Amino acid sequence: MRIKLAILEKDVSYLNRIVAVLNQKYTDKVQVYSFTDVDAVYKVLQETKIDVLLVSDYFKFDLTHIPSRCGFAYFIDSREIDTLDNQRTVCKFQKIDLIYKQILSIYSENTENITGLKITDEDCKLIAFCSPCGGA
């Protein structure tokens, strides 16, 4: 399964570079959607199941358009800022491996909303199958 990542960024040059690097290094793990227009993102959020959304702090983004299944963070220039408007942030000027790890972290925070699996649910049963001959 690939994580569907949407990035809203005003700098087209940076956006093209990060999409190219993500597609090159993580093509089997991430499917990237890139945007420079807020209204296009609102439309895609309604029509497509986006897992993680990164929005540049340049845009005034209406957080009510984000579905519960979608993780969200602001995509900012500074490493020193951890939160912006009570939302998580990801620094865009760092190694791609660190950006990918933060994307995974955002995705994992919403896995319960994405899969619908609730371990504490009474209807969820766990069944284990074990080999009687010792593992082979």
N, CA, C and O atoms as a MOPAC input file, in Angstrom:
PM7 MOZYME 1SCF
protein

 N      0.84000 1    -1.17900 1     0.00000 1
 C      0.00000 1     0.00000 1     0.00000 1
 C      0.88600 1     1.24400 1     0.00000 1
 O      1.86700 1     1.32100 1     0.74000 1
 N      0.53500 1     2.19500 1    -0.82200 1
 C      1.28100 1     3.44700 1    -0.91500 1
 C      0.53400 1     4.55900 1    -0.19800 1
 O     -0.69400 1     4.63400 1    -0.25000 1
 N      1.28400 1     5.41400 1     0.46700 1
 C      0.71200 1     6.57500 1     1.14300 1
 C      0.40800 1     7.63000 1     0.09400 1
 O      1.26900 1     7.97200 1    -0.71600 1
 N     -0.80500 1     8.14200 1     0.10700 1
 C     -1.17800 1     9.22000 1    -0.81000 1
 C     -0.87500 1    10.54500 1    -0.12700 1
 O     -1.52600 1    10.93000 1     0.84500 1
 N      0.12600 1    11.23100 1    -0.65800 1
 C      0.61600 1    12.47100 1    -0.09100 1
 C      0.26000 1    13.62700 1    -1.01900 1
 O      0.53200 1    13.57300 1    -2.21800 1
 N     -0.34800 1    14.67100 1    -0.46200 1
 C     -0.64700 1    15.88100 1    -1.22300 1
 C      0.17800 1    17.02700 1    -0.64100 1
 O      0.23500 1    17.21200 1     0.57500 1
 N      0.81700 1    17.79500 1    -1.52900 1
 C      1.63700 1    18.92700 1    -1.11000 1
 C      1.10900 1    20.18900 1    -1.78600 1
 O      0.98800 1    20.24600 1    -3.00900 1
 N      0.79800 1    21.19200 1    -0.97800 1
 C      0.37300 1    22.50400 1    -1.47900 1
 C      1.50900 1    23.48100 1    -1.20800 1
 O      1.81100 1    23.79100 1    -0.05600 1
 N      2.12900 1    23.95900 1    -2.27100 1
 C      3.31500 1    24.81600 1    -2.14500 1
 C      3.24500 1    25.93000 1    -3.17100 1
 O      2.81000 1    25.70400 1    -4.30000 1
 N      3.67100 1    27.14400 1    -2.79100 1
 C      3.63300 1    28.28400 1    -3.72000 1
 C      4.82700 1    28.29600 1    -4.65400 1
 O      4.71300 1    28.78500 1    -5.77800 1
 N      5.97300 1    27.77400 1    -4.22600 1
 C      7.19600 1    27.76900 1    -5.02000 1
 C      7.18600 1    26.57500 1    -5.97300 1
 O      7.42700 1    25.44200 1    -5.55700 1
 N      6.90900 1    26.83000 1    -7.23700 1
 C      6.76800 1    25.76600 1    -8.23500 1
 C      8.08600 1    25.02400 1    -8.43800 1
 O      8.08900 1    23.80500 1    -8.61100 1
 N      9.18300 1    25.73500 1    -8.41900 1
 C     10.49600 1    25.11000 1    -8.60300 1
 C     10.78800 1    24.11100 1    -7.48500 1
 O     11.20200 1    22.98200 1    -7.75000 1
 N     10.57300 1    24.52700 1    -6.23900 1
 C     10.77900 1    23.62300 1    -5.10700 1
 C      9.81700 1    22.43700 1    -5.18500 1
 O     10.21100 1    21.29600 1    -4.94200 1
 N      8.58200 1    22.70600 1    -5.51700 1
 C      7.56800 1    21.66100 1    -5.61100 1
 C      7.95700 1    20.60000 1    -6.63400 1
 O      7.82400 1    19.40500 1    -6.37000 1
 N      8.43300 1    21.02600 1    -7.79400 1
 C      8.86700 1    20.06800 1    -8.81600 1
 C     10.05400 1    19.23300 1    -8.35100 1
 O     10.12700 1    18.03700 1    -8.63600 1
 N     10.98200 1    19.86200 1    -7.63400 1
 C     12.16200 1    19.12900 1    -7.15000 1
 C     11.79100 1    18.09300 1    -6.08700 1
 O     12.26600 1    16.95900 1    -6.13600 1
 N     10.95200 1    18.47500 1    -5.13300 1
 C     10.62700 1    17.52000 1    -4.06700 1
 C      9.77200 1    16.37200 1    -4.59000 1
 O      9.92300 1    15.23200 1    -4.15000 1
 N      8.87800 1    16.66800 1    -5.52300 1
 C      8.07300 1    15.59900 1    -6.12900 1
 C      8.97400 1    14.64100 1    -6.89800 1
 O      8.77900 1    13.42700 1    -6.83200 1
 N      9.95500 1    15.16600 1    -7.62600 1
 C     10.88000 1    14.31100 1    -8.37700 1
 C     11.70000 1    13.42000 1    -7.45200 1
 O     11.89500 1    12.23800 1    -7.73600 1
 N     12.17400 1    13.97900 1    -6.35600 1
 C     12.98000 1    13.19100 1    -5.41400 1
 C     12.12400 1    12.13900 1    -4.71400 1
 O     12.55600 1    10.99700 1    -4.56000 1
 N     10.92400 1    12.50700 1    -4.29200 1
 C     10.03400 1    11.52600 1    -3.65300 1
 C      9.67300 1    10.40900 1    -4.62400 1
 O      9.62800 1     9.24100 1    -4.23800 1
 N      9.41700 1    10.75600 1    -5.86800 1
 C      9.09400 1     9.73400 1    -6.86400 1
 C     10.29200 1     8.84700 1    -7.17400 1
 O     10.12900 1     7.66800 1    -7.48700 1
 N     11.47600 1     9.39800 1    -7.08900 1
 C     12.67900 1     8.61200 1    -7.36400 1
 C     13.02800 1     7.67900 1    -6.20500 1
 O     13.28900 1     6.49500 1    -6.42200 1
 N     13.03600 1     8.20400 1    -4.97200 1
 C     13.48400 1     7.41400 1    -3.82300 1
 C     12.38700 1     6.55000 1    -3.20500 1
 O     12.66300 1     5.46200 1    -2.69900 1
 N     11.14700 1     7.02900 1    -3.24500 1
 C     10.06100 1     6.35200 1    -2.53100 1
 C      8.88900 1     6.03200 1    -3.44500 1
 O      7.73600 1     6.10600 1    -3.01900 1
 N      9.16200 1     5.68200 1    -4.67700 1
 C      8.09300 1     5.45100 1    -5.65400 1
 C      7.16700 1     4.30800 1    -5.25200 1
 O      5.98100 1     4.33700 1    -5.58100 1
 N      7.68200 1     3.30800 1    -4.55200 1
 C      6.85100 1     2.18200 1    -4.13900 1
 C      6.14900 1     2.42400 1    -2.80800 1
 O      5.32900 1     1.60700 1    -2.39000 1
 N      6.45700 1     3.54100 1    -2.13200 1
 C      5.88900 1     3.80800 1    -0.81800 1
 C      4.96600 1     5.02500 1    -0.77500 1
 O      4.06700 1     5.09800 1     0.06300 1
 N      5.19300 1     5.98600 1    -1.68700 1
 C      4.43700 1     7.24000 1    -1.65300 1
 C      3.91900 1     7.58500 1    -3.04300 1
 O      4.64400 1     7.48800 1    -4.03400 1
 N      2.66500 1     7.98700 1    -3.09700 1
 C      2.07700 1     8.53200 1    -4.32300 1
 C      1.85200 1    10.02200 1    -4.06800 1
 O      1.08600 1    10.39100 1    -3.17900 1
 N      2.51900 1    10.88000 1    -4.84900 1
 C      2.54900 1    12.30300 1    -4.56500 1
 C      1.60300 1    13.06700 1    -5.49300 1
 O      1.60700 1    12.87300 1    -6.70900 1
 N      0.79100 1    13.94300 1    -4.88700 1
 C     -0.04500 1    14.89200 1    -5.60200 1
 C      0.49400 1    16.27900 1    -5.26000 1
 O      0.67200 1    16.59300 1    -4.08300 1
 N      0.75300 1    17.10600 1    -6.25600 1
 C      1.30100 1    18.43300 1    -5.98400 1
 C      0.33800 1    19.51500 1    -6.48200 1
 O     -0.30800 1    19.37100 1    -7.52000 1
 N      0.26400 1    20.61300 1    -5.69900 1
 C     -0.68200 1    21.68200 1    -5.98900 1
 C     -0.05800 1    23.03900 1    -5.70500 1
 O      0.81600 1    23.17700 1    -4.84900 1
 N     -0.53000 1    24.03700 1    -6.44700 1
 C     -0.19100 1    25.42800 1    -6.16600 1
 C     -1.45000 1    26.25800 1    -5.93300 1
 O     -1.36300 1    27.46700 1    -5.71700 1
 N     -2.62700 1    25.61400 1    -5.97500 1
 C     -3.90200 1    26.30300 1    -5.82600 1
 C     -4.71700 1    25.66000 1    -4.70300 1
 O     -4.91700 1    24.44600 1    -4.68900 1
 N     -5.18000 1    26.47400 1    -3.77400 1
 C     -5.93000 1    25.97700 1    -2.61200 1
 C     -7.23900 1    25.32300 1    -3.03600 1
 O     -7.60000 1    24.27400 1    -2.50300 1
 N     -7.95200 1    25.91600 1    -3.97800 1
 C     -9.25000 1    25.37400 1    -4.39200 1
 C     -9.10400 1    23.98500 1    -5.01900 1
 O     -9.97800 1    23.13200 1    -4.85900 1
 N     -8.01000 1    23.76400 1    -5.72500 1
 C     -7.75900 1    22.43400 1    -6.29500 1
 C     -7.55700 1    21.39900 1    -5.19600 1
 O     -7.98600 1    20.25400 1    -5.33900 1
 N     -6.91800 1    21.78400 1    -4.11800 1
 C     -6.71000 1    20.86400 1    -2.99100 1
 C     -8.04300 1    20.53200 1    -2.33000 1
 O     -8.30000 1    19.37400 1    -2.00200 1
 N     -8.88900 1    21.53300 1    -2.13300 1
 C    -10.20700 1    21.29100 1    -1.53800 1
 C    -10.99100 1    20.27200 1    -2.36700 1
 O    -11.64200 1    19.38400 1    -1.81700 1
 N    -10.92500 1    20.40600 1    -3.67800 1
 C    -11.64700 1    19.49900 1    -4.56800 1
 C    -11.09000 1    18.07900 1    -4.49300 1
 O    -11.85200 1    17.11400 1    -4.42900 1
 N     -9.77300 1    17.95000 1    -4.50000 1
 C     -9.14600 1    16.62300 1    -4.44100 1
 C     -9.40300 1    15.95100 1    -3.10200 1
 O     -9.57700 1    14.73400 1    -3.05100 1
 N     -9.43000 1    16.71300 1    -2.02300 1
 C     -9.70800 1    16.13400 1    -0.70900 1
 C    -11.10400 1    15.50800 1    -0.65800 1
 O    -11.31700 1    14.52500 1     0.05200 1
 N    -12.04900 1    16.07100 1    -1.40200 1
 C    -13.39100 1    15.50900 1    -1.44000 1
 C    -13.46200 1    14.26900 1    -2.31500 1
 O    -14.19700 1    13.33000 1    -2.00800 1
 N    -12.69900 1    14.26000 1    -3.41000 1
 C    -12.82300 1    13.19500 1    -4.39600 1
 C    -11.84700 1    12.03000 1    -4.19600 1
 O    -12.14800 1    10.90200 1    -4.58500 1
 N    -10.69500 1    12.29100 1    -3.60100 1
 C     -9.63900 1    11.28800 1    -3.48000 1
 C     -9.31800 1    11.06100 1    -2.01100 1
 O     -9.40600 1    11.97400 1    -1.19100 1
 N     -8.95100 1     9.84700 1    -1.70100 1
 C     -8.59700 1     9.50100 1    -0.32500 1
 C     -7.12600 1     9.85600 1    -0.08300 1
 O     -6.24400 1     9.01500 1    -0.25500 1
 N     -6.87100 1    11.09500 1     0.31400 1
 C     -5.52400 1    11.56100 1     0.62400 1
 C     -5.20500 1    11.16300 1     2.06400 1
 O     -6.01700 1    11.36300 1     2.96800 1
 N     -4.00100 1    10.59200 1     2.26600 1
 C     -3.59900 1    10.14300 1     3.60400 1
 C     -2.88900 1    11.23200 1     4.40100 1
 O     -3.12300 1    11.37400 1     5.60100 1
 N     -2.01900 1    12.00500 1     3.73900 1
 C     -1.26500 1    13.06100 1     4.40200 1
 C     -1.28600 1    14.30600 1     3.51700 1
 O     -1.07900 1    14.22700 1     2.30600 1
 N     -1.53900 1    15.44600 1     4.13900 1
 C     -1.56600 1    16.72000 1     3.42500 1
 C     -0.54700 1    17.65400 1     4.05700 1
 O     -0.59700 1    17.91300 1     5.26000 1
 N      0.39100 1    18.16500 1     3.23700 1
 C      1.35600 1    19.17100 1     3.67100 1
 C      1.02100 1    20.47500 1     2.96600 1
 O      0.94500 1    20.52300 1     1.73900 1
 N      0.81800 1    21.54400 1     3.75300 1
 C      0.41600 1    22.83800 1     3.20400 1
 C      1.45000 1    23.88800 1     3.60800 1
 O      1.80200 1    24.00500 1     4.78100 1
 N      1.92800 1    24.64300 1     2.63400 1
 C      2.85900 1    25.73400 1     2.90500 1
 C      2.20700 1    26.75500 1     3.82000 1
 O      1.01000 1    27.01900 1     3.71600 1
 N      3.00000 1    27.32900 1     4.71600 1
 C      2.46400 1    28.32900 1     5.63600 1
 C      2.11300 1    29.63300 1     4.92300 1
 O      1.54200 1    30.53700 1     5.53200 1
 N      2.44400 1    29.73400 1     3.66500 1
 C      2.08700 1    30.90000 1     2.85000 1
 C      0.57100 1    30.98600 1     2.64700 1
 O      0.01600 1    32.08000 1     2.55000 1
 N     -0.08600 1    29.83900 1     2.58500 1
 C     -1.52200 1    29.78200 1     2.30200 1
 C     -2.34500 1    29.86000 1     3.58100 1
 O     -1.94800 1    29.34600 1     4.62600 1
 N     -3.49100 1    30.51000 1     3.47900 1
 C     -4.49000 1    30.47200 1     4.54700 1
 C     -5.41300 1    29.30100 1     4.23100 1
 O     -6.29300 1    29.40900 1     3.37700 1
 N     -5.21100 1    28.19200 1     4.91600 1
 C     -5.92400 1    26.96000 1     4.60500 1
 C     -7.03700 1    26.74000 1     5.61600 1
 O     -6.81800 1    26.84500 1     6.82300 1
 N     -8.22900 1    26.43600 1     5.12400 1
 C     -9.38700 1    26.16600 1     5.97800 1
 C     -9.33000 1    24.70300 1     6.41500 1
 O     -9.56000 1    23.79700 1     5.61300 1
 N     -9.02300 1    24.48300 1     7.68300 1
 C     -8.82900 1    23.12600 1     8.20600 1
 C    -10.12000 1    22.31600 1     8.26800 1
 O    -10.06700 1    21.10100 1     8.46300 1
 N    -11.26700 1    22.95200 1     8.10800 1
 C    -12.53000 1    22.20700 1     8.14400 1
 C    -12.71900 1    21.35000 1     6.89800 1
 O    -13.56400 1    20.45500 1     6.89100 1
 N    -11.94700 1    21.60800 1     5.84700 1
 C    -12.04100 1    20.81100 1     4.62600 1
 C    -11.27000 1    19.49300 1     4.71900 1
 O    -11.37900 1    18.64800 1     3.83100 1
 N    -10.50000 1    19.31600 1     5.77600 1
 C     -9.67500 1    18.11500 1     5.90400 1
 C    -10.52200 1    16.98800 1     6.50200 1
 O    -11.07200 1    17.15200 1     7.59100 1
 N    -10.63600 1    15.85300 1     5.81500 1
 C    -11.37800 1    14.71100 1     6.37100 1
 C    -10.64200 1    14.11800 1     7.57100 1
 O     -9.43900 1    14.33000 1     7.72900 1
 N    -11.34600 1    13.38700 1     8.40100 1
 C    -10.73500 1    12.81500 1     9.60100 1
 C     -9.68000 1    11.77200 1     9.26800 1
 O     -8.78300 1    11.52900 1    10.07500 1
 N     -9.76600 1    11.15900 1     8.11000 1
 C     -8.80300 1    10.11600 1     7.72500 1
 C     -7.46400 1    10.69200 1     7.26500 1
 O     -6.49700 1     9.95100 1     7.08600 1
 N     -7.40400 1    12.00500 1     7.07600 1
 C     -6.23600 1    12.65200 1     6.48300 1
 C     -5.37300 1    13.31800 1     7.55400 1
 O     -5.86600 1    14.11400 1     8.35400 1
 N     -4.07900 1    12.98500 1     7.56100 1
 C     -3.13300 1    13.65900 1     8.43600 1
 C     -2.75300 1    15.00300 1     7.84500 1
 O     -2.75100 1    15.16800 1     6.62500 1
 N     -2.43200 1    15.96900 1     8.70100 1
 C     -2.15800 1    17.32700 1     8.22500 1
 C     -0.95600 1    17.90400 1     8.93700 1
 O     -0.74700 1    17.66000 1    10.12500 1
 N     -0.15200 1    18.68400 1     8.19100 1
 C      0.94800 1    19.44800 1     8.77200 1
 C      1.24200 1    20.63200 1     7.86600 1
 O      1.01800 1    20.58800 1     6.65700 1
 N      1.75000 1    21.68600 1     8.48200 1
 C      2.21400 1    22.82400 1     7.69600 1
 C      3.63200 1    22.54400 1     7.21600 1
 O      4.44200 1    21.97300 1     7.94600 1
 N      3.92300 1    22.94700 1     5.99600 1
 C      5.21200 1    22.75800 1     5.34400 1
 C      5.93400 1    24.09900 1     5.40500 1
 O      5.63800 1    25.00000 1     4.62000 1
 N      6.89300 1    24.23800 1     6.34300 1
 C      7.47100 1    25.55300 1     6.63500 1
 C      8.96900 1    25.60600 1     6.35100 1
 O      9.60000 1    24.58500 1     6.07800 1
 N      9.52900 1    26.82100 1     6.41900 1
 C     10.93900 1    27.04400 1     6.11700 1
 C     11.86100 1    26.80900 1     7.31200 1
 O     13.04700 1    26.54500 1     7.11700 1
 N     11.35800 1    26.89500 1     8.52400 1
 C     12.18900 1    26.87100 1     9.72100 1
 C     12.08500 1    25.55700 1    10.48300 1
 O     11.00500 1    24.97600 1    10.59600 1
 N     13.21200 1    25.09700 1    11.00100 1
 C     13.22400 1    23.88500 1    11.83400 1
 C     12.81600 1    24.15900 1    13.27200 1
 O     12.38200 1    23.24900 1    13.97800 1
 N     12.94900 1    25.39700 1    13.71100 1
 C     12.72000 1    25.73400 1    15.11300 1
 C     11.24500 1    25.72600 1    15.50900 1
 O     10.93000 1    25.64200 1    16.69600 1
 N     10.35000 1    25.81200 1    14.55100 1
 C      8.91800 1    25.88000 1    14.84900 1
 C      8.33100 1    24.46800 1    14.80500 1
 O      8.35800 1    23.81100 1    13.76400 1
 N      7.80200 1    24.00800 1    15.93800 1
 C      7.21100 1    22.66600 1    16.01700 1
 C      5.73200 1    22.65500 1    15.66000 1
 O      5.23500 1    21.70200 1    15.06000 1
 N      5.02600 1    23.73500 1    16.03900 1
 C      3.59700 1    23.82700 1    15.72600 1
 C      3.27400 1    25.21400 1    15.19300 1
 O      3.92800 1    26.20000 1    15.53500 1
 N      2.26500 1    25.26600 1    14.36000 1
 C      1.77100 1    26.51600 1    13.80300 1
 C      0.25100 1    26.43800 1    13.80600 1
 O     -0.32400 1    25.53500 1    13.19900 1
 N     -0.39900 1    27.36500 1    14.47500 1
 C     -1.86300 1    27.34600 1    14.63800 1
 C     -2.33500 1    26.01400 1    15.21300 1
 O     -3.32900 1    25.45000 1    14.75400 1
 N     -1.62700 1    25.52200 1    16.20600 1
 C     -1.92800 1    24.25000 1    16.88100 1
 C     -1.87800 1    23.05000 1    15.94400 1
 O     -2.51800 1    22.03100 1    16.20600 1
 N     -1.13600 1    23.16100 1    14.87200 1
 C     -0.96000 1    22.05600 1    13.92800 1
 C      0.52500 1    21.73700 1    13.82600 1
 O      1.38100 1    22.60200 1    14.01100 1
 N      0.79900 1    20.51300 1    13.53600 1
 C      2.16500 1    20.04100 1    13.38300 1
 C      2.84500 1    20.70500 1    12.18600 1
 O      2.17200 1    21.13600 1    11.24900 1
 N      4.17500 1    20.78700 1    12.21500 1
 C      4.91800 1    21.37100 1    11.09900 1
 C      6.00000 1    20.40700 1    10.61800 1
 O      6.49600 1    19.57200 1    11.37500 1
 N      6.35100 1    20.54500 1     9.33900 1
 C      7.44800 1    19.80200 1     8.72800 1
 C      8.32300 1    20.83800 1     8.02600 1
 O      7.83800 1    21.63400 1     7.22200 1
 N      9.61600 1    20.81800 1     8.34000 1
 C     10.54200 1    21.73900 1     7.69100 1
 C     10.85000 1    21.23300 1     6.28800 1
 O     11.21100 1    20.07000 1     6.11100 1
 N     10.71100 1    22.09100 1     5.30600 1
 C     10.92000 1    21.66300 1     3.92900 1
 C     12.37500 1    21.67600 1     3.51300 1
 O     12.72900 1    21.07600 1     2.49900 1
 N     13.23500 1    22.35200 1     4.28100 1
 C     14.64800 1    22.42600 1     3.93000 1
 C     15.47200 1    21.51300 1     4.83000 1
 O     16.23300 1    21.97700 1     5.67900 1
 N     15.30900 1    20.22200 1     4.63200 1
 C     16.07800 1    19.19800 1     5.32400 1
 C     16.20000 1    17.99000 1     4.40800 1
 O     15.62800 1    17.97300 1     3.31800 1
 N     16.93400 1    16.99300 1     4.84300 1
 C     17.12700 1    15.80500 1     4.01500 1
 C     15.78900 1    15.13600 1     3.73300 1
 O     14.88600 1    15.13300 1     4.57000 1
 N     15.68500 1    14.57800 1     2.55300 1
 C     14.42800 1    13.94700 1     2.13900 1
 C     14.07600 1    12.76800 1     3.03400 1
 O     12.89700 1    12.48100 1     3.24100 1
 N     15.07400 1    12.08700 1     3.56400 1
 C     14.81700 1    10.97000 1     4.47200 1
 C     14.10800 1    11.44200 1     5.73700 1
 O     13.22200 1    10.75700 1     6.24700 1
 N     14.49600 1    12.61400 1     6.24200 1
 C     13.84700 1    13.15900 1     7.44300 1
 C     12.42600 1    13.61700 1     7.13500 1
 O     11.52600 1    13.44900 1     7.95800 1
 N     12.22400 1    14.19100 1     5.96600 1
 C     10.86800 1    14.58300 1     5.56700 1
 C      9.99200 1    13.34900 1     5.44900 1
 O      8.84600 1    13.35600 1     5.89600 1
 N     10.52700 1    12.27800 1     4.84500 1
 C      9.76100 1    11.03900 1     4.69100 1
 C      9.40700 1    10.44400 1     6.05400 1
 O      8.29000 1     9.96400 1     6.24800 1
 N     10.34000 1    10.47200 1     6.98900 1
 C     10.06000 1     9.94700 1     8.33400 1
 C      8.95000 1    10.73800 1     9.01800 1
 O      8.11800 1    10.16400 1     9.72000 1
 N      8.93700 1    12.05000 1     8.81600 1
 C      7.87300 1    12.86600 1     9.40800 1
 C      6.53200 1    12.58300 1     8.73300 1
 O      5.49000 1    12.59800 1     9.38900 1
 N      6.55500 1    12.32800 1     7.43900 1
 C      5.32600 1    11.95000 1     6.72900 1
 C      4.79100 1    10.63400 1     7.28800 1
 O      3.59000 1    10.49200 1     7.51600 1
 N      5.68700 1     9.67600 1     7.50700 1
 C      5.28200 1     8.39300 1     8.10200 1
 C      4.70000 1     8.58800 1     9.49600 1
 O      3.72800 1     7.93000 1     9.86500 1
 N      5.29000 1     9.48500 1    10.26200 1
 C      4.79200 1     9.75600 1    11.60700 1
 C      3.38300 1    10.35200 1    11.56500 1
 O      2.51500 1     9.96300 1    12.34500 1
 N      3.16800 1    11.28300 1    10.66200 1
 C      1.83300 1    11.88600 1    10.51100 1
 C      0.83200 1    10.82800 1    10.06700 1
 O     -0.29500 1    10.78200 1    10.55900 1
 N      1.25000 1     9.98200 1     9.13700 1
 C      0.38000 1     8.91600 1     8.64100 1
 C      0.02500 1     7.93400 1     9.76000 1
 O     -1.12700 1     7.51800 1     9.88200 1
 N      1.01300 1     7.56800 1    10.56900 1
 C      0.76900 1     6.58200 1    11.62300 1
 C     -0.14300 1     7.12300 1    12.72200 1
 O     -0.83600 1     6.35300 1    13.38600 1
 N     -0.14600 1     8.43600 1    12.91800 1
 C     -1.05200 1     9.02200 1    13.91300 1
 C     -2.51200 1     8.82300 1    13.52800 1
 O     -3.37900 1     8.75500 1    14.39900 1
 N     -2.78900 1     8.73000 1    12.23600 1
 C     -4.16500 1     8.61200 1    11.76000 1
 C     -4.49800 1     7.22500 1    11.24800 1
 O     -5.50600 1     7.06100 1    10.56000 1
 N     -3.68800 1     6.21900 1    11.55700 1
 C     -3.95700 1     4.88700 1    11.02200 1
 C     -5.29400 1     4.33500 1    11.50100 1
 O     -5.97400 1     3.63000 1    10.75600 1
 N     -5.66800 1     4.63800 1    12.69900 1
 C     -6.95400 1     4.15100 1    13.19500 1
 C     -8.09200 1     4.73900 1    12.38000 1
 O     -9.05500 1     4.04100 1    12.06100 1
 N     -7.99100 1     6.01900 1    12.03900 1
 C     -9.03200 1     6.65600 1    11.22500 1
 C     -9.01000 1     6.14800 1     9.78800 1
 O    -10.05000 1     6.09900 1     9.13100 1
 N     -7.83400 1     5.77100 1     9.29600 1
 C     -7.70000 1     5.32500 1     7.91500 1
 C     -8.21200 1     3.90400 1     7.74000 1
 O     -8.97400 1     3.62600 1     6.81500 1
 N     -7.79700 1     3.00600 1     8.62300 1
 C     -8.16900 1     1.61100 1     8.46900 1
 C     -9.50800 1     1.27800 1     9.09900 1
 O    -10.18600 1     0.34200 1     8.67600 1
 N     -9.88800 1     2.04700 1    10.11100 1
 C    -11.12100 1     1.74200 1    10.81800 1
 C    -10.93800 1     0.64000 1    11.84900 1
 O    -11.91100 1     0.22600 1    12.48000 1
 N     -9.71300 1     0.15500 1    12.03600 1
 C     -9.44100 1    -0.91900 1    12.98100 1
 C     -9.26500 1    -0.33000 1    14.37000 1
 O     -8.45600 1     0.57500 1    14.57600 1
 N    -10.01900 1    -0.84400 1    15.30700 1
 C     -9.91800 1    -0.40500 1    16.68400 1
 C     -9.68800 1    -1.64000 1    17.53600 1
 O    -10.58300 1    -2.46800 1    17.70200 1
 N     -8.49400 1    -1.75600 1    18.06900 1
 C     -8.12700 1    -2.93200 1    18.85300 1
 C     -8.97000 1    -3.04100 1    20.11400 1
 O     -9.23900 1    -4.15200 1    20.57300 1
 N     -9.39300 1    -1.92400 1    20.68400 1
 C    -10.18400 1    -1.95900 1    21.91000 1
 C    -11.65300 1    -2.26000 1    21.65200 1
 O    -12.43600 1    -2.37400 1    22.59500 1
 N    -12.02900 1    -2.38900 1    20.40100 1
 C    -13.42100 1    -2.64800 1    20.02800 1
 C    -13.80500 1    -4.07800 1    20.42500 1
 O    -13.01100 1    -5.00200 1    20.25000 1
 N    -15.01000 1    -4.26100 1    20.95400 1
 C    -15.50700 1    -5.57300 1    21.36900 1
 C    -15.67100 1    -6.52200 1    20.18800 1
 O    -15.52200 1    -7.73300 1    20.35000 1
 N    -15.97700 1    -5.99300 1    18.99600 1
 C    -16.20500 1    -6.83000 1    17.82900 1
 C    -14.90100 1    -7.31500 1    17.18900 1
 O    -14.92500 1    -8.21400 1    16.34800 1
 N    -13.78100 1    -6.73700 1    17.57400 1
 C    -12.49100 1    -7.10100 1    16.98500 1
 C    -11.93400 1    -8.31100 1    17.72400 1
 O    -11.67900 1    -8.25100 1    18.92700 1
 N    -11.75000 1    -9.38700 1    17.01200 1
 C    -11.20200 1   -10.62100 1    17.58900 1
 C     -9.82700 1   -10.86700 1    17.00700 1
 O     -9.59500 1   -10.61000 1    15.82600 1
 N     -8.91900 1   -11.35700 1    17.81700 1
 C     -7.57100 1   -11.66700 1    17.37400 1
 C     -7.40200 1   -13.17600 1    17.46700 1
 O     -7.58700 1   -13.76900 1    18.53000 1
 N     -7.04800 1   -13.79100 1    16.34100 1
 C     -6.86500 1   -15.23100 1    16.27700 1
 C     -5.44500 1   -15.50700 1    15.82000 1
 O     -5.01200 1   -14.98400 1    14.79300 1
 N     -4.71700 1   -16.31800 1    16.56600 1
 C     -3.33000 1   -16.64100 1    16.21000 1
 C     -3.27500 1   -18.09500 1    15.75700 1
 O     -3.88700 1   -18.96600 1    16.37400 1
 N     -2.54200 1   -18.35300 1    14.68100 1
 C     -2.31200 1   -19.69700 1    14.17400 1
 C     -0.84300 1   -20.02000 1    14.37100 1
 O      0.03000 1   -19.28200 1    13.91400 1
 N     -0.57400 1   -21.11900 1    15.05100 1
 C      0.81100 1   -21.51500 1    15.34000 1
 C      1.04700 1   -22.92400 1    14.79200 1
 O      0.15700 1   -23.77400 1    14.81400 1
 N      2.25200 1   -23.14700 1    14.30600 1
 C      2.61600 1   -24.45800 1    13.79800 1
 C      2.98300 1   -25.39300 1    14.94600 1
 O      3.77700 1   -25.01700 1    15.80800 1
 N      2.42600 1   -26.60100 1    14.97800 1
 C      2.75000 1   -27.51800 1    16.06300 1
 C      4.13200 1   -28.16500 1    15.90900 1
 O      4.61700 1   -28.80700 1    16.84100 1
 N      4.76600 1   -28.00300 1    14.74700 1
 C      6.05100 1   -28.66600 1    14.54600 1
 C      7.23200 1   -27.71400 1    14.74400 1
 O      8.34900 1   -28.06000 1    14.35900 1
 N      7.03600 1   -26.56000 1    15.31100 1
 C      8.16600 1   -25.71800 1    15.66600 1
 C      8.57000 1   -24.68600 1    14.64700 1
 O      9.73800 1   -24.29800 1    14.64800 1
 N      7.73100 1   -24.22300 1    13.80500 1
 C      8.02200 1   -23.08100 1    12.98100 1
 C      8.24300 1   -23.33800 1    11.49200 1
 O      8.21300 1   -22.38000 1    10.72000 1
 N      8.46000 1   -24.55300 1    11.05200 1
 C      8.76300 1   -24.77400 1     9.64000 1
 C      7.49200 1   -24.85500 1     8.82000 1
 O      7.55200 1   -25.03900 1     7.60400 1

